[in-house]
C-alpha cells in the first residue's frame, strides 16, 4: 500500500501539488532536514519513506517513544559508514516531542555536518515541544487531516490492490461513507476499519449494517491531553464569543461525542459566561453554573442537553469583556503595588491594641452616612483614582455604565463638600 510515485500519495496537495515547495524539493532530490507536524494518520511516515526512496538514501526509522541517545549514536555511526560508501542516510524520528531537550540536542551535530538528513514528525505544537536550536535547523511542513475524497481514494485503492483485498471484497457506498466518517481524516483508522469490517462481511459483501456492527464503539475519539482537544475547546469558545449558536452546538457535540469530560466542558462554559458576557447578561453565569449542577445531578447522557442549552444561550447572549479586562488591570496593579498600605480606616480592629493604632478610625458606614461614605478613599494612596471597568454598549452593561456614572458624580460631590 506504500506509494511508489509522487502522484500516488493521497492528500497534502498544499505541499505536494506541482510547483509546491516540497514537490520541487523531492523532484530535485535536493533534500534537507524537515519537521512534519500534523495529526495522526496523515502520511508522515509514508512521506518520509517515499522521500528516502527518491533520493536513494538508507532509511532508518526510530520512534522517540522507545529510542534513546544510544540509538541516535548508533544510527550516526551507521550513517558515517554509508556516507563513506557514497550513500546518504535519512533518519525518520517519529514523535520527536517525546525526546527531552538534551536528547534532542544530541541530534544537532549530525544534522549540521550532514551525517544525517533528519525528518522528524510530531503531533504536538513544535513551538512548545521541539527546542529552538533543533527547530531552526529544519524546514517545518504542516500536514493536514485527509479530506473525505482522499480517504475514499485510499480505501478504494486498498480494495483493488493485490497486497490489499485484490478486488475480492465488495464494499457498498454506504459502508464506505461510514468508514470515512469514522476515520476523521486519519488514514490508519480508515484502513484499520476496512480490515475490521472485512471480518464482518457476508460472502465478501460488506454493507452498512455489517460495518456498523464492526464499529459498535464510540468513534469520534481524540487525545484529551493533546493539541487537537484544545483546538476543539478553542473552536467552541470562539464560536460562542462570535455569537454563532449553531456552530457552538456542533463543537460542543464534537467534544462530548469524542469523550470529553462533561464537567470540564461545563467549567469552560462558566468561564465563557464571565469572560465574554459578564454584566451584559448576568443570567448567563447563572445558567452556566446550573448546567454544571445538572451534570452533577443527572450524569451523562441525560446531562448533555443542559450543556447544549447553556452553550446555545451563551452564544445568543449579548457580549461584554469588561469584567475580564477590568480584572486584568486590577491584577496587574496588585502585582505592581503588592505592598501598598491599606488605609487605616479600612482595616479591621478586633482588639483594643488595634483600635489604639487607629485601625478602623473614622471609617464611614454607608448606612449611617452615605455622603461621608462616598467621600472616603477606598484605594491605597498610590492608586487613587484608578478606573478598571470600561462598560460596553450591549444590553445590561449599558445600565452598568449609567450606574458607574451616577456613583462617580456622588463621590465627586461628596468630596467637594
N, C-alpha and C positions, 0 to 999 in steps of 0.2 A: 504493500500500500504506500510505501515511500515514493515520492515523485522523483523522476529521473530527468525531467525537463522543467524549466522555469515556469512555463505556462500551465504546468500540471499542479502547481501549488495553489490551493484554494484560499481565497481571502487575501487580506493585506494589499489590496490594489493601490492604496495610497503610498506604498513603499515599492511594490514590485511591478507596477504597470510600466509600460515602455516610457523611458525618459525620466523615471523617478530615480532618486539618488542610489538606493540600494540595488535597483535593477542595473544601473550603469556600473556600479562597483563590481557586481558579480560578473557581468559580461566582460569587463576589462581585466578581471582577475587581479585587480589592484585592491586587495583586501587589507583591512586594518582591524584593530580590536574594536569590538562593539558591545553594547549592552542592550538586550531585548527586554523591554518592560511591557507586561500585559497580563491579562487574566489567564487562568489555566486553560489548556487545551486549544490554544490558538495557533500552534505550529512553531513554537520557539525551537524545540529540539529538531523537528523536521527541517526547518530552515537552516539550522546550524550544520546538520549532516549534509544537506544539499550543497551548501557553500563549500564544505570540505571536499566534496566530490568534484566540484567545478574547478577548484584550484589545485587539485591533485595533492592535497595535504593529508598527512597522517592524522586521523580523527581520534581524539581521546575524550571520552565523556565522563565527567565526575559530577556528583551531587554534593553540595555543601552540607547536606543533612548528615551524611556518613563519611565524608572525606575530611582530611585534616592537612596540616602543614607537611607531614611526611609524604602524603600522596602528591602534593604540589611539587615538592622537591624531586620525587621520583619521576614525575611527568617531565619536569625540566631536564633531568638527566637523559631521559629517553629522547626528548626533543633535540638535545645537542647532538646525539648520535645520528639522528635522522638528518639534521642540518648538515653534518659532515658528509652524508651520502647524497646531499642535494635535494632533500625533501623537507618541505615545511610541515610544521605541526600546528593543528588547530585544537585548542583546548576549549571544550564546551563545559562551562561550570554552571550547573543549574542551581537555582535557589541561592544565589550568591549572598543574599541578605542574611542567610544563616551563619555566615562567617563573621566573626568579630573583627574589630579594626586591625589587630595585629595579624590575624590570619589573612585578611585582605591585603595588608602591606607586603606580605611575602610574595604576592604576585607582581608587584611593581617592577623589580629589576628585570624579570623575564619578559615582561611586556615591553619595557623601554628598550632593551637591547635586541628585541626581535626574536628571541629564543622561542617565544610562544605568540601565536595570534590567538588572542582570547576573545571568545564570545561568551559573555556572562548573561544569565537570564534571571529575572526576578518578577514576582507577582506583587511586590510591595513598592511603595514610592521610593525611588533611588535617592531622592533628595535627603531622605531620613535614614535609609538603610545601607547606602554604599558610601564609603568615605570619600572625601572630596579629591584626594590625591589619585585614587584609582578611577574615579568618575571622570576626571579631567583627561585621562588617557584613553578614553573610549568614546566612540560615537553612539549617542543614545538614539534608539529607534523604538517608537511606541507602537506595539501591536494591539490590534483591536479584536474584540469578540467577533466571531464569524457571524455573518448575517444568515438569514434563513436560506437564501439562494446557495450560498457556499456550503452550508451543512447538507442541503439536499443533494448538491453535486457530489459531495464526499460519500454520502450514503449510496447513491446510485452507482458510483464507481466501485464501492465495496461489494455491492450485489453482483456486478458484472465481472469483476476481476478474478483471474484464475487463482490468485492467492487469497481471494475473499470467498464469496459464495459461488463463484463461477457460473452465475446465471441460473442457479438451481433453486433459488429462493424467490418466491413471488410475494412481493410486499405491496399491499394496497396503498393508494394515495392517502387514505385516512390514517393508516398506521404510520406512514412516513411523517405526516403532519404531527402526530402525537410525539414521535421521536424528536422532531425538530423543536417543538415547544419545550420538551423535557430537557433537551441539551443546553438550552440557554446560551448558545454561541460557543459551546465547548465541544471540539471535535472528538475528544476522547470519550466524553459522556455519550455522544451520539453513536459512535461505533460500538461502545460497550452496551448501549441499549439495544442496538440491532442484533448484536451477538446474543444477548439475553432473550430478546424476542424470538429469535430463531428456534430456541428450545421450546417455545410455546406454540410454534406453528403446527398446523394440521395439514399433513400431506404436502409439506413445503409451501403452504399458503399462510402468510402472516397478515391477519386482518386487524381491524381496530380493536375488537374485543380481546383478542389474544394479546395485543400489545398493551392494552390497559391492564390486563391481568399480570403481565410481566413487570409492569411498573407500578404495582399496587403499594407504593410507598410515597411519602411526602417527597415532592420532587424539586421544588424551587429552592435549592439549598445554597448556602454561602458560608464563608468562613466568618464567624461572628467577631473575630478579632482582627480581620483583615481590612484592607483599604476598601474593597467593594462594599462591605457592610456600611462603612462610614460614608461612602458615596451615596448609598441609598438613604441614610439618615439625612444627609445634606440635601438630597433632592426633595425629600418630604418637607424639611424646614423651609427651603427656598420657595416651594410651591405654595405653602401656607402663607408665607410672607408676601408672595406675589398675588395673593387672592385668587388662585386658581383652585377652586374647591374640588373639581373633578380629578385633576392631576394629583392633588393631595391624597384623595382616596386611593388612586392607583398605587402611589408609592407606599402608602400605609399597607395595602394588600400585599405588595411585593415583600415588605418586611415581615409581616405576620405569617404569610404562607411559606416564607423561607425559613421560619423557625426563630425569628427574633423574640427575645424575652418580652412579653407584653408589658410588664412593669417598667422595663427600660424605655419602651416606646411611650408609655404614659408619663414618665418623668420628663422625656423630651417635650411632650405636649405642654406640660406645666411650664417648662422653661420658655417655650414659644409664646405662651399666653402672657408671660411677664415681659419678655424681651421685645416682642414685636407688636403687642396690642396694648398692654399696660392699662392706663387710665382712659384710653379711647373707648374701651368697653370693659369695665371691671368685672362683668359677668363671665368673661372668657376664662379667667383664672378659676372661678368657682366651678365652671363646667369641666375644665381640665382635671381639677382635683376630684370632682365627682366621678369622672371616668376612671381615674386611678383607684378610687374606692370600689367602683363596680368590678374592676378586675380582681381586687382582693376578695370581694364578696361572691362573685359568680365563677371566677376562673375562666378558662377557655374551653370550648369556643364561644360560650354564651356571652362573654365579656367583650368580644370583638366589636359588637355593634355600639357599645358605649364609646370605644376608641374611635370608631368611624363617625359617630355623632359629634364628638368633641373636635375631631380633625376638620370636619366639614364646617362646623361653627367657627372655628378659629380662622379658617380660610376666608369665610364670608365677613368676618368682623372688621370694623374699621381699624386702621393700624396707627400705632404711635410707638416710637422707640425712645420717648422722652425719659422714661424711668431708667432704661438701660444706659443712656448717655449721661443722665444725671448721676447715677450711682458710680459710673466710671470716673467722672470728675471728682466726686466725693472720695472715692477710693484712692485716687492719686494724691489728693490733698492729705488724706490720712497717712499715706506713706511719707510724703514730703514734710509733714508737720506732726510727726508721731509723738513729739514731746511738748506740743503746745499746751500751756497750762489751762486747766479747767477753771473758768471763772468761779470765784469764791461763792457767789450767790447760787450757783448751780450745783454745788457739792452737797453731798448727804452729810447730815450731822446727827448721828445716833447717840453720841456721847457728849458729856459736858466739856471735855477737853477740846473736841472738835468745834463745839459752839464758841468756846473761848478763842479759838483760832479763826473765828469769823466764817466758818463753814456754814453756808446757807443763809448768811446775814443779808438782809434787805431783798431776799427773794420775794417777788411779787406774784401772789397766787391768782391765777386767771379769774377764778370765780368770785374772788373778793374785789378785784380791781382790774378790769380788762384794760383800761388805758395804761396803767402802770405796767401791766404785764407786757403790753405791746412796746412799751418804751425801753424795757431792759434788753441787754445784749445776750444772745444765746451762743454766739461763736466765740472761740478763743480770740484774743487780741489781734493775733497775726492774720486772722481770716475774716475780719469784719467785712460785711457787705457781700460776701460770696453768694452767687446765684448759680445753682446747678441745674435746676429744672427749666427747660425751654419747651413750653407747650406746643403741640402740633395743632393743626387746624381741622382735625377729624373728630366728629361725634362728641362724646362726653369730655374729651380733652379740651374742647373749647370752653367748657364750664370751668375746668381747672384753671385755664388762663384768666378767666374773669375773677375767680376766687383769689388767685395769687395777686392780681392787681388790686383787689379790694384790701387784702391784708397788707400789701406794701404801702398803700395810702394810709391805712390806720396806723401803721408803725411810724410812718413819716410824720403824721400829725401828732402822735403821742410824744415823739422825741423832740418836736419843736416846743411843746409845752413844758 
